[in-house]
Amino acid sequence: MCLIDLKKHEQGEGNGVLSSWRHAASHRSQELRSRHLVLDADGAEIESLEVLEVGDKVYVTARDITRVRMPSRAAIAKFPGVTIDEESTREHKVAHLYNARFNAPNVYEVKVDRQALAEANHIFESVRPAVEHFMSGGSGRYKQLEAIPGNPLRFFGVNRHGWSSDVAWISVDDPATYNRFEALYSKLGLDQTFRGIVDHAAELRLYSAFFVVRKTCKEANMHVDYWPGVGTNALTFMTPLEEYETTNGFSLLYRRGKNETTGEVMRYRYQKRVGIVFGSRFVHSTEPGSSDRPQVYLCMQFGSDRQEHWPAILETISYQSRFVMAADGLMRPTSLGVACGEEHKDCLRRLVSTP
C-alpha cells in the first residue's frame, strides 16, 4: 500500500509517492489537514481519505471511501493537463479524469496514422453512392447499405431527423466488415494509447465503428455519449476524413467546466490526422452549419472488456447500429438490431414498442 498526497499528485510536484506512511511524533499544536489517495502496489485501486493532524496525534476520516480501479499515473501522463477528477470519481464510484487544456471532463486528443486514414477514405468511397442515395431521403430512416459491386463490405444506415440535422450513422453490419475496421483500429493504436486509462482484463474492445456523415445541421443538440457511471471505461474516437472548411460551421461544440448544463459552450475545430476521444460527462454537439457536399468522419466506440461494465456502456450505444461487439468478445444485436431484424421499414415502430 502507498499514499499519494492528492494536492501534489494533481499539481505534478515530484512523484508524491511514499512506499510507506508513518507519522513522526511532534509537539506541534497546530492543526493540519490533508487529503490522500490510497493506491495498491499497481496503482489500481483508490480510497479517498482525509487526514487530520493535531499535535502528535493523527486522525483519519473515512466517511466516504470509494474503491475504484484507477488509471495508471503513467497513462495519465501521456496527456498533458489531464488529472484525476476525485470529486466525480467519488460521486459515481468509477474513474473520471479532467483535461485542463479543454477545461472539460474525460476528453483527449490523439494523432491519427496517415495510412489508416487513407484506408478509411478508400472504404468510404466504395459505399459513398449508397450513402448519398440513403441521405437523399428516398430510403427511409433505416437501411442496409452495400458497397460497390465486387466489394463485400456491408453497412447499416441510421438517419436521425429528430436532431434538426441530416446526420447519418453508417455502421459496420457483419463480422467481415467489423474485422476490416478492427484492423484500422489496431493501426490507429487506440488500444495501446488508452489501455492505461480504461479498466480492462486482457484488451480494449472495439464495440462498433461508423462513418458519421452530414451536410446540414440547423441547431445544436448538446448530449453525452455515455452516462456518468461509465467513467473512463468506454470512449468515442472521431476524426475527419478530409480537411473541411469550417467557416460554415460543423466544428464540435462542447461545454467547459464540470457543470453539464450551464458550462460555457466552446468550439473545437476538427483537423485532418488529429482525433478527439471522449467519454462520459463530455457534453457536446455538432455546430450548426451546412456544406455543399457531405462531410465524413471516422468514428469508433471502444473500451473495457470487463463484463461488469458492459450494461452501463450498452445503454447509450444501442441505437446507432444493429450489432456491436460486446465486452465478452461476441457480436450481439443491439436494441435497434432486435427491433429491425430484416424488416427495415418497421424499425422505428418496433423500436418504440419494445419494452
N, C-alpha and C positions, 0 to 999 in steps of 0.2 A: 504494500500500500504506500502511496505517497500523497503529499498535499501540494497543491499549486495555489499560490496566492493569486486570487482571481483578478485583482486590480493589475498586478504586474503581468499576468498572463495576457490580459486583453490589451495592455499597452506595449507588450513586446519587450519589457525590461528584463534582460537576462533570460534564463530559461525558466525561472520561477519554480523549479522542481527541487524538492527535498527528498532524499532517499528514506529518511525517517523524520519524525517531528517530535521534538521534545521541548518542554518549556523549562528554561533555566530560572530557578528561583531568584527573585529580586525583591528589593524593598520599595519598588515604585508604588506610589499611592495613586497615580493617575489611572484612569480607566481607558483601555484601548479596545477598539472593536475592529474586526477584520472578517472578510468572507473568504472561504476556501472551496476549491473543488477537490474532491477526493477521488482519485483515479486508481484503477488497479494497475498491475505491472505493465499491461499492454496499452494503458491509456484508454481502455474500452468502456469503463463504467464511471458514473458520476454520482456524487452526493453533494448537495449544497448545504454547507454548514456555516453558522455564524459563531465566531469565536470571540468571547468577551474575556479580557484580561484585567483583573483588578488587583493591583499589587503583585503578590506572588501566587495568586490563585487564578485558575483558568476555568471558564465555564463554556461548554459547547452547547449551543442551541440547535436542535434538530427537529423543529416542528414541521418542516415541510421538506422532508428528504425525498428525492426522486432518483431512482436508479434507472439509468438510461445508457444504452450503448452509444458512445460519443465518437465523432470523427477524430482521427488522429491529428496531433498538432502538426506533423509533417505534411499531411494532406491539406490542412487549412493554410499552411504557409505558402502553398503554390499560388494562392490568390491574395495579392496584396490588399490589405484593408479589410479582410474577412476575419471575423472573430465569432466566438460562441455567444449566442443570444441567450443568456442564462434565464432571463425572465420568461421568455416564450418556452424554453426547454422545460422549466419547472411547471409552467401552466399546462402544457399539452402532453407532458411526460414522454416526449420524443425530441431528438436533437433538432435544434434550429440554429442557423447561422445568420450573421448580419454583415452586409457588404457596405463599408463606409464610403467606397467610391460611388456607388449608386445611391447610397443612403436608403437602402431597401433590404428586406429580408430574402435570404435564400436565392441569390442571383449571382451569376458568374459569367465571365466572357472567356472564350477559347479561340485559338487559331484553328482554321479548317484546312485540311490536306487538299492540295490542288488537284491531285489525281482523283480523289474521292468525289470532289465537287464536279469534275468533268464527267465522271461516270454517272452521277445523279442527273446531270443535264442530258446526257445521252439517253438515259432511261425515260426521262420525261418527254423528250421529243418523240419517242416511239408511241406514247399514249396521248400526245397533245391533240390530235384530231378528235379522238373520242371525248376528251375532257372539254374541249371547246364546244362540241355539239351538246354535251350534257349541260354546260353552263348557259347555253342559249335558251334553256327553259323548255325544250321540246321533249325531255325525257323524265319529267317529274323530279322529285327531290332525292330519290334513291335509285341507283342504277349500277349494275355490274358493268365494268369497262374493260375492254381488252385492247392490248397494244396492236400495232400494225401487223398485217399478215406475216407469218414467219417468226414472230416474237411471242413466246408462250406466256409472258407475264400477264397476271390478272389483277385488276384493281376494283375497288368499290367506291362509288361516288356518293357523298352526302352533301347536300346543299342546304344551308341554314338561312332561309329567307327571313326568319324572325329576328335576325341580328341587324336589320337595316343595312345589309351588305349582301353581295352575291358570293361571299366566300364559300369555297367548296373544299372538303377534305377528300383527297384521293388516296385511299389506304390500300395497303397490301391485302390480298384477298385469297391467297392459298399458300401452302407451305413452300412451293418453289419460289414464289415472289418474295416471301418473307426471307428465305435463305439468301436471296440476292441482296436484300437490304441489310441483312445481318453481316454480310461481308463488307458492306460500306461502313457499317457501324464499327467494325473492327479496324478498318483503315483510318477512321476518324479518331481512334484512340480514346473514346469516351470511357470505356471500362477502366483503363489504366489511370486516366485523369481523375476519375471520381470514385474509385473503389475505396479510397480512404475517407470519403465523405459519407457514402451510403452504407448503411448497416447491411452486411451480406454474409452468407455462409461460404460459398465457393466462388461465385462470379456475379457480376451485374447482369441483369436480364434485359434484353431488348423486348419490350412489350409489343410495340407496334411502330410502324413507320408510315409517313404520309408525304404527299405533296399538298401544301396549302396554297390555293390559287384564288386570286381575287382581281377584280377590275374596278370595283366601286365600293365605297363604304360611306354611308350618309351620316352616321352618328356613332360615337364611341359606345362600347359595351364593356365596362370595366368588370373583370371577373378574375377568378383564380383557377388554376388547373387542378389543384389538389386541396383537400381540406387540411386545416392546421394539424390534425392528428397524424398526418403522413410525414410531416417534418422534412428531413433530408432524404427520405427513403425512396422517393420517386422524383424524377426530373424530366423536363421537356427541353429538347435541343431544337433551335431554329436557326437557319441561315439562308440568305437569298441565293438563288442560282446565278443571278447576274447583279451588276451594279446598277440599281434602279434610280431614276430621278426622284428626288424627294420633295421637290417644290410643290407638288400637288398632293402632299400628304402620304399616307401609308407607312409612316415610321411607327415605332412602338411607343404607346403611351403607358406610363406606369405611375403608381403612387409612391412618393418617397415617404420615409419615416415608418413608424410602427403602427400608425392608426390606419386601418384598412378602408375607412370610409371618408375621412376628412383630410388625409395627407395630400400635399401639393402634387398636382399632376405634372410629370416631367416627360420629356421627349427623348427617346433613344433612336438614333439613326442606324438602320441596318447597313452592314458593309459586306461586300463580297469577300469570302475567305475568312470571315470572322463570325463565330457563332455565339448566340446568347443562350444560356442554360439557366432554367429557373425551376423552383419547386413550390411548396405550399406557402401561402400567405403573400406571394408576389402578385399584387393586383395590377392587371394590365389590360390593354385593348389595342386593336388596330386604330391608328389615327385616321379620322375621316379624310377621304380623298378619292381620286379617280385616276385611271390610266387608260390610254388608248388600246393597250394590249395587256393580257393577263400578267400579273406579277406572281412569280412562283417561288415558293420557299420549301426547302427540305426540312421536315420535322420528324423527330424521333422521340418516343417516350420510353424511358428505361429506368431501372432501379433495382431494388432489392430482390434477391431470390429466396428470401425467408417467407414462408407461408403465413407467419403470424402478422405480417404487414399487408398481405395481399387484399383482404376485404376492404380496407380503407382506401387503398390505391384504386381498386376496381370501380369504386363508386362513381368516380368522375372521368373514367376513360372508357365508359361502356357505350357511348352514343356517337362515336365518330368512325367506327369501323365494325365490321361483322365478326371479326375474330381478333383475339390477342394471344400472345404467348404469355401464359400465366407464370407466376413466380416459380411453380414447380417444374417448368420446362415443357409443359404440354399446351398445344394450341387449343383454345377453347372459344366457344361462341360468346359474344357479349350480349347485353340486353337487346341491343339493336339486331344482332345476328339471330337471336331466338325469335324476335318479332318478325323479322323479314323472311327467313327461310329462303325459298326461291321465288316467293311472290313479292317482288319489289314494289309493285303498285300499292300493296296493302301494308307497307312498312309502318307508316305513320299511324294508321288506325290500330294496328296490332300493338305498336309500342305504347300508345296512350292507354289502351285497355289492359295492358299487362300489369298485374298487381305488383 
